Amino acid sequence: MAQTKNLCAQIPIALHSQVCEAREQSGLTTAEYITNLLIEYFEMKENGAGVWHHHERWDGSGYPDGQAGTEIPLYSRMIALCDSIDAMRSSRSYRKEMTDYDCRREIEKNAGIMYDPELTSLCLSNWDFLTGDLYVNI
């Protein structure tokens, strides 16, 4: 339930209670509900699958379906990298942001484990372009 509250905190206030109440009444998990919204209401089937599978890992140890390698939709593999970089480079209530150097090393270390090795290589070779304006290089 805490995951739902975090998601609902990011929804514009005018839609907040309506969307969160509908999700709770649906009986679906937050991930299932958002995936369904993307697919059914916004006609974004590929994006819905991308969101649904972005916690899959290249080695097959992720979730929700334990997909591995190229079984994981390309869009999901891209989201996984972006989401990880953003999580590491952003402050959280429980820790400070990671340095640019440490974030790069973590992404590099997990190529072929968590992340698609080809996408990881592409990401690392274009690091400054992808992250340059978004994060202070500390």
Backbone hydrogen bonds in HBPLUS format (Angstrom, degrees):
<---DONOR---> <-ACCEPTOR-->    atom                        ^
c    i                          cat <-CA-CA->   ^        H-A-AA   ^      H-
h    n   atom  resd res      DA  || num        DHA   H-A  angle D-A-AA Bond
n    s   type  num  typ     dist DA aas  dist angle  dist       angle   num
A0004-THR N   A0001-MET O   3.09 MM   3  5.25 122.2  2.43 100.7 114.2     1
A0005-LYS N   A0001-MET O   3.21 MM   4  6.63 157.8  2.26 151.9 157.3     2
A0006-ASN N   A0002-ALA O   3.05 MM   4  6.36 157.5  2.10 152.3 157.7     3
A0007-LEU N   A0003-GLN O   3.09 MM   4  6.34 160.5  2.13 148.2 153.2     4
A0008-CYS N   A0004-THR O   2.81 MM   4  6.02 166.7  1.82 157.5 161.5     5
A0009-ALA N   A0005-LYS O   2.99 MM   4  6.12 140.6  2.15 142.1 151.7     6
A0010-GLN N   A0007-LEU O   2.99 MM   3  5.51 154.2  2.06 113.9 121.8     7
A0011-ILE N   A0008-CYS O   3.22 MM   3  5.28 159.6  2.26 105.1 111.2     8
A0015-LEU N   A0012-PRO O   2.93 MM   3  5.72 146.1  2.04 126.6 134.8     9
A0016-HIS N   A0012-PRO O   3.11 MM   4  6.04 129.2  2.38 144.1 155.7    10
A0019-VAL N   A0015-LEU O   2.93 MM   4  5.91 178.2  1.93 173.4 173.4    11
A0020-CYS N   A0016-HIS O   3.06 MM   4  6.13 171.4  2.07 159.3 161.9    12
A0021-GLU N   A0017-SER O   2.91 MM   4  5.76 156.2  1.97 141.1 148.3    13
A0022-ALA N   A0018-GLN O   3.06 MM   4  6.15 157.6  2.11 142.1 148.4    14
A0023-ARG N   A0019-VAL O   2.99 MM   4  6.21 155.8  2.05 149.1 155.6    15
A0024-GLU N   A0020-CYS O   3.01 MM   4  6.21 162.3  2.04 147.6 152.2    16
A0025-GLN N   A0021-GLU O   2.96 MM   4  6.17 157.3  2.01 149.8 155.9    17
A0026-SER N   A0022-ALA O   3.02 MM   4  6.11 133.5  2.24 138.6 150.5    18
A0026-SER N   A0023-ARG O   3.19 MM   3  5.13 130.8  2.44  93.6 106.8    19
A0033-TYR N   A0029-THR O   2.91 MM   4  6.11 162.4  1.95 154.7 159.7    20
A0034-ILE N   A0030-THR O   2.94 MM   4  6.13 170.8  1.95 159.3 160.7    21
A0035-THR N   A0031-ALA O   2.98 MM   4  6.04 160.8  2.02 145.5 151.6    22
A0036-ASN N   A0032-GLU O   2.92 MM   4  6.11 162.1  1.95 148.5 153.4    23
A0037-LEU N   A0033-TYR O   2.92 MM   4  6.21 154.4  1.98 148.1 155.6    24
A0038-LEU N   A0034-ILE O   2.96 MM   4  6.23 165.6  1.98 155.2 158.0    25
A0039-ILE N   A0035-THR O   3.00 MM   4  6.22 161.2  2.04 152.8 158.0    26
A0040-GLU N   A0036-ASN O   2.77 MM   4  5.70 163.3  1.80 154.7 158.7    27
A0041-TYR N   A0037-LEU O   3.03 MM   4  5.25 139.9  2.19 127.2 139.4    28
A0042-PHE N   A0037-LEU O   3.23 MM   5  6.61 142.6  2.38 158.3 165.4    29
A0044-MET N   A0038-LEU O   2.76 MM   6  5.21 154.5  1.83 146.5 148.3    30
A0048-GLY N   A0044-MET O   2.77 MM   4  5.99 157.4  1.82 160.6 168.1    31
A0049-ALA N   A0045-LYS O   3.02 MM   4  6.30 161.7  2.06 152.9 156.6    32
A0050-GLY N   A0046-GLU O   2.91 MM   4  6.08 148.4  2.01 140.1 150.0    33
A0051-VAL N   A0047-ASN O   2.87 MM   4  6.15 155.2  1.94 152.2 157.1    34
A0052-TRP N   A0048-GLY O   2.92 MM   4  6.09 166.2  1.94 149.4 153.8    35
A0053-HIS N   A0049-ALA O   3.04 MM   4  6.11 156.5  2.09 149.8 153.7    36
A0054-HIS N   A0051-VAL O   3.41 MM   3  5.42 170.3  2.42 106.9 109.7    37
A0056-GLU N   A0053-HIS O   3.01 MM   3  5.47 164.1  2.04 120.7 122.6    38
A0063-TYR N   A0055-HIS O   3.20 MM   8  5.56 154.2  2.27 111.5 114.2    39
A0060-GLY N   A0057-ARG O   2.81 MM   3  5.23 164.0  1.83 119.7 124.9    40
A0058-TRP N   A0114-MET O   3.16 MM  56  4.95 158.9  2.20  97.9 104.4    41
A0069-GLY N   A0058-TRP O   2.94 MM  11  4.69 159.1  1.98 120.9 127.7    42
A0059-ASP N   A0113-ILE O   2.96 MM  54  5.11 148.2  2.06 155.1 145.0    43
A0071-GLU N   A0068-ALA O   2.96 MM   3  5.54 151.5  2.04 146.1 146.9    44
A0072-ILE N   A0069-GLY O   3.18 MM   3  6.04 158.7  2.23 121.1 125.1    45
A0076-SER N   A0073-PRO O   2.94 MM   3  5.22 121.3  2.30 104.5 119.4    46
A0077-ARG N   A0073-PRO O   3.06 MM   4  6.49 153.9  2.13 153.6 161.5    47
A0078-MET N   A0074-LEU O   2.99 MM   4  6.32 148.6  2.10 151.3 160.4    48
A0079-ILE N   A0075-TYR O   2.93 MM   4  6.19 161.7  1.97 148.9 153.8    49
A0080-ALA N   A0076-SER O   2.88 MM   4  6.06 158.5  1.93 150.0 155.8    50
A0081-LEU N   A0077-ARG O   3.37 MM   4  6.58 158.1  2.43 138.7 142.4    51
A0082-CYS N   A0078-MET O   3.09 MM   4  6.38 173.8  2.10 157.1 158.5    52
A0083-ASP N   A0079-ILE O   2.71 MM   4  5.75 168.3  1.73 161.3 165.0    53
A0084-SER N   A0080-ALA O   3.01 MM   4  6.04 156.6  2.07 141.8 148.2    54
A0085-ILE N   A0081-LEU O   2.97 MM   4  6.20 165.3  2.00 154.9 158.7    55
A0086-ASP N   A0082-CYS O   2.93 MM   4  6.09 169.2  1.94 152.3 155.7    56
A0087-ALA N   A0083-ASP O   2.88 MM   4  6.02 157.9  1.93 145.8 152.3    57
A0088-MET N   A0084-SER O   2.93 MM   4  6.11 163.0  1.96 152.3 156.5    58
A0089-ARG N   A0085-ILE O   2.89 MM   4  5.99 154.5  1.95 153.1 160.4    59
A0098-MET N   A0088-MET O   2.66 MM  10  5.35 170.7  1.67 167.2 166.7    60
A0092-ARG N   A0095-ARG O   2.90 MM   3  5.22 169.4  1.91 163.4 165.1    61
A0095-ARG N   A0092-ARG O   3.27 MM   3  5.22 157.6  2.33 101.3 107.7    62
A0103-CYS N   A0099-THR O   2.90 MM   4  6.07 159.0  1.94 154.0 160.2    63
A0104-ARG N   A0100-ASP O   2.98 MM   4  6.19 166.4  2.00 153.4 156.7    64
A0105-ARG N   A0101-TYR O   3.04 MM   4  6.31 161.1  2.08 150.6 155.8    65
A0106-GLU N   A0102-ASP O   2.96 MM   4  6.15 154.0  2.03 145.2 152.1    66
A0107-ILE N   A0103-CYS O   2.98 MM   4  6.27 160.2  2.02 155.4 160.3    67
A0108-GLU N   A0104-ARG O   2.89 MM   4  6.08 167.0  1.91 153.5 157.6    68
A0109-LYS N   A0105-ARG O   2.81 MM   4  5.91 158.4  1.86 147.8 153.9    69
A0110-ASN N   A0106-GLU O   3.20 MM   4  6.31 140.6  2.37 138.5 147.1    70
A0110-ASN N   A0107-ILE O   3.21 MM   3  5.33 130.7  2.47  98.2 110.7    71
A0111-ALA N   A0108-GLU O   3.29 MM   3  5.42 168.9  2.30 108.3 110.7    72
A0113-ILE N   A0110-ASN O   3.03 MM   3  5.04 160.0  2.07 119.2 122.4    73
A0114-MET N   A0110-ASN O   2.88 MM   4  5.35 149.0  1.97 140.1 150.1    74
A0115-TYR N   A0110-ASN O   3.20 MM   5  6.23 171.3  2.20 148.4 149.6    75
A0112-GLY N   A0115-TYR O   2.77 MM   3  5.50 159.2  1.82 154.2 157.3    76
A0120-THR N   A0116-ASP O   2.87 MM   4  6.01 157.3  1.92 155.8 163.3    77
A0121-SER N   A0117-PRO O   3.00 MM   4  6.12 157.2  2.05 140.7 146.1    78
A0122-LEU N   A0118-GLU O   3.02 MM   4  6.26 160.7  2.06 147.4 152.6    79
A0123-CYS N   A0119-LEU O   2.79 MM   4  5.97 158.5  1.83 150.0 156.4    80
A0124-LEU N   A0120-THR O   2.85 MM   4  6.05 168.1  1.86 155.5 158.2    81
A0125-SER N   A0121-SER O   2.95 MM   4  6.09 154.7  2.02 146.7 153.7    82
A0126-ASN N   A0123-CYS O   3.12 MM   3  5.24 146.2  2.24 101.2 111.4    83
A0127-TRP N   A0124-LEU O   3.41 MM   3  4.86 161.8  2.45 103.4 101.0    84
A0130-LEU N   A0126-ASN O   2.95 MM   4  6.17 158.6  1.99 158.6 165.7    85
A0131-THR N   A0127-TRP O   2.85 MM   4  5.98 153.5  1.92 160.3 167.3    86
A0132-GLY N   A0128-ASP O   2.71 MM   4  4.67 139.3  1.87 130.4 138.3    87
A0134-LEU N   A0131-THR O   3.01 MM   3  5.31 146.6  2.13 113.0 123.5    88
A0135-TYR N   A0131-THR O   3.36 MM   4  6.31 151.5  2.45 175.8 171.9    89
A0138-ILE N   A0136-VAL O   2.99 MM   2  5.90 111.2  2.48 115.5  99.0    90
